[in-house]
Amino acid sequence: MQKSEKIFVAGHRGLVGRALVRRLTGDGFSNVVTRDRAQLDLAEQAAVDAFFTQEKPEVVIFAAARVGGIKANNDSPVEFLLENIQIQNNVIRGAHQNGARKLLFLGSSCIYPKHAPQPIPESALLTGPLEPTNEAYAIAKIAGIKLCQAYAREYGANFISAMPTNLYGPNDNFDLVSSHVLPALLRKAHEAKKKGARELVVWGSGQPRREFLHVDDLAAACVFLLEKYDSPEIVNVGCGEDISIRELAELICDVIGFAGELAWDTTKPDGTPRKLLDVSKIHALGWRHSIPFREGIARTYEWFLKNAAQP
């Protein structure tokens, strides 16, 4: 990419979007375009069409989505399905109609079947039933992937799709109702330490295994793919290593300094038993993650203390 190209980051206020803006500006890209929701509602087709007609970005990174953890996904499937399909349809369509030379669509590892082979290869897409607790979100993301591939096949558009694993880092959502497992555990451990609690209650059995990638590593991967990858076939982005939820909770408690016991609420759902991405494809292209997991958690906790912790 040219440093002067106009790059539109859709969803720049989210975890991924903020990391993308940090990375792009840090790498010297001087024409990064963003819009707050008050300025541009991506769910409104006419507004999105007007934006693309006026701005005509050359590169589009789609990082906008309604996201949440198990509870949020399970409680609001209509909203997760409708809103995500609406915003991605509007942005992808607007990008094509106004001559964007490249678009990167960010999906999610939840697009893969609940019982996919481990590590999960890109070829596992649409080979089995999805995890029920986040099926609506997954279906929306699959629709986005297929729309990008349809534009590539029908119109020759250079629209690519990347599937990140579970993400964490600065600007994450630490709300206990709607957050994902890592930020939720981080906040719980912090509050337990602050209160001097003797135990920390964690949802589920602790047995499921998950892979985690620092969001700054994902941002680096996105820039890499925009510069090096032109296939409509999806590509996984992860670190290639996983950890059990029990090990994750123990690591977070160690980083934060909570010395109490862990208690497991097995009445709560575990979700998918294991979710580890096969990252051999992006490794073969020449990209690997660079932020060690413990260091990434420590950096995230530092951010949380400065920006999100209750006084």
N, C-alpha and C positions, 0 to 999 in steps of 0.2 A: 504494500500500500504506500501511496505517496503521503508524506507528512502533512500536506496541505489539503488532502481530500476531506470533503464534508462527511462526517460520520455521525449518524443518528443512533443514540443509545436509548432504546425504548425501555422504560422501567429503571431510570437512572437513580431513583431514590431507594431502591431495594438493596438487599445484601449483595447481589451479583452486580447490579447496575453501578453502585458506588465503586466497587472494586474495578470495574471496567473503565470508568472515568478516571480513577486514580492511575491505572496502568497506561491508558492512552495518553493522558496529559504528561505523565512521567516519561513516556517514550518519545515525547516531542510532537505528537499529533496536535496540530494547532487549530483545528476546525471541528471540534466535537460539539454536536448540537444536542440539547436536552430540552424537555418540557415537563413542568410539573403537571399533576393531574388537574389543577385549577386552570392551567393554560390549555391543556389538551386532554380530553377524556378519550382514551383509546377505544372505549366501547361505542363511541359515537362515530359511525361511518362517515358522515358528512364532514365532521370536524377533522378526522384523520385524512380524508381526501384533500381537504383544503390545505392542511399542513404540508402534505407531500407535494402538492401542486406549487406551493410557494417556495418551499425549501429545497426540494429535489436533492436529497442526500445521495451521495454516490455509494456509500456503504451503510448498511443497516444492521444493527445488532439487536435482536429481539430478546430482551431479558425481563420483559414485563409479564407478570402472572399473579393470580390470586393463589397464595400458597398457605400451607399450614401443616400441623402434625396430624397424628392419627385421629384425635378427637374432632378437630376442625373439619377434616375431610369427611369423617363419618357422619357428622351432624348436618353438614350443608352440601350434599352432593349436587343439588340443582344449581346452586350459585357457583360451585367450582367448575361444573361442566359448561354452563351458559356463558359466564363471564370470560373464562379463558378462551373458549372458541370465538367469541365475539371479538376480543381484542386482537388475537393473533390473525384472524381472517382479515380484519381491517388493515393491519400493518403490512402483512404479506402482500395483499392485493394492492395497497397504495404504493408500496415499493416497486412492484412490477410495472404498474401503470405509469409511473413517473421516472422510469429509466434507471433505477438503482442498479449498479453494475454487479453488486454482490450483497447477499443477505446471509447472516448467520442466525439460525433459529436454535435457541437453547431449550432442550427438552428436559428429561429427567430419567433417572434409572428406574423409576416406578413404572415405566412403559413396558417393562419386561414381565413375563408370566411369573406368578407367585412361586412356582416350582421350576424355574428355569435352571439349566445346568450351571454349575459354579466352577470357575468364574463365568460370568454371563457374557457370551459373545454377541456381537451386533446381530448375528443371524437368528437369535432367539426371539426377535420381535414377532408378535402375532402367532406364536406356536403353542399357546396354552392360555388358560384362564388367568386373569389378573388378581392381585391382592384385593379382596372386597373392600377393605377400609379406605383405600384411595383410588378406587376404580374410576370414579368420575374425572378426577384430575388426570389420571393416566390416559383415559380415552381422549380427553381434550388435547393432550400433548401428542398422542399418536395422530390425531387429525391434523395437527400442525405440521408434523413430519411429512405426512402424505400429501398435504397441500404444497409444501416446498418441492417435493419430488415430482408432483404433477406439473408445476410451473417449469421445472427443469426439463421434463419429458416433452411437454406440449409446446413450450416457448423457448427452450434453450437457456432458461434463466440460471445464473450461477448462485443458486440458493442452497446452502449447506446446513446440516443439522448436527449438533453435538449433544451428547447425553452425559451430563455430569453425574457423578455419584453424590452422596450426601455431603452437603457443604456446611462450613462454619466459618466464623471470623468476625471482624469488626462490623457493626451495624446489623448484627443478627437480631432476630426477634426473640426476646427473653420473656415474653408473656407466657405464663404457665398454662393458660387455656389453649393457646393457638400455636405455640412454638414446637420445634422439632426436639429430638431427644437430647442432643448435646447442649444447646443453650438452656434447655429446661433443667438438666442436671446441674449445669454450672450455677444457675441461679439458686436452685434448691440447696446445693452444697454451701454456697455463700451465705444464704439466710440461716441455714442450720448452724454454721460456724458462728455467725453473729449472735444468735440466740443462745449459744452454748448447748444446743440439743444433743441428746445422747444417740439418736439414730436418725437416719435419712431414709424415707420411704421412696422406693423406686417402682415404677409400673412394671408389671410382667414378671417373668421368671429370671431374667438376666441372661438367658441362654442364646437368644438370637445374636447373629453376628452382622456387623455393619462396617462399611468402608467409609472413611471420611477424608475430605480434601479441603484444604484451606482455600477460601474464596480468592485470595490473591494468586494462588496457583492456577485456578480456573481462568482468571482474567488473562494471565500469561498464555495459557493454552488457547484462548479465544483469538488473541492477536496472532499467535503462531498459525492457527488454522486459516484465518483470513488471508494470511500471506502465502501459505504453503499447500492448502487443500482446496480442491475444486470439484469433488465428486458429490452427487446428491445422496450417496449412500451414507447412513449415519455413522458416527464415530464416537466411541466411548471416551470419557475423560475422567480419570481417577488416579489413585496412587498404586493400585494393584495389591493392597494389603487390607485385611479386615481385623476386627477386634470384637469380642463379645460385649454385650451391654454391661455385664458384670465387670469386666476388665475396664471398660470405659468409665463406669461410675467410680471404680477404685482409683483410676488415674486422675480423674477430675478432683476427687477428694484429696488426693496427695498434692496436686498442684495448688489447690486452694488452702490446704492446711486444716481440713475437717477431719478430726480424729475419731468420730463416733462410728457406730455400727451401721451397716446397710440392712434394710428390711425390704422384703420383696412382696408387693401386692399382686398376687397371682390371679386375682379377680379381674385385673385389667388385661387388655389384649397385648400379645407379643408382636403381632404383625407378621411379615414375611420371616421365615426361619433364618434365612441367610441372603445377603445381597452384596456380592462382590463382583465388580466389573472386570471383564477381560480387556486389558488395556494394551494388548500386544500391537494393535493396529496403530494407535497414536505413538507408541514407543518406536515402532518401525519407521514412522514418519520423522522421528528425531526429537520428540518432546517427552520430558519426564518432570514430575513434580519436584519441588526443591525445599519445601518447608517441612521439617520433622514434626511429627504429630504432637509430642509433648511441648515443643517450642510454640507450635501454633495455638495450643490450648492456653499456654501461659500468656501469649500476646493477646488472645481474645479476652482473657480474664482482666488483663490490664485495661483494655478498652472498656470493658463492662464497668469496672470500678470508677473510671473517669466519666462515663457517659450514661450509664443505665442503672447503676446500683441506687437503692433507696438510702437516703441519709440516716 
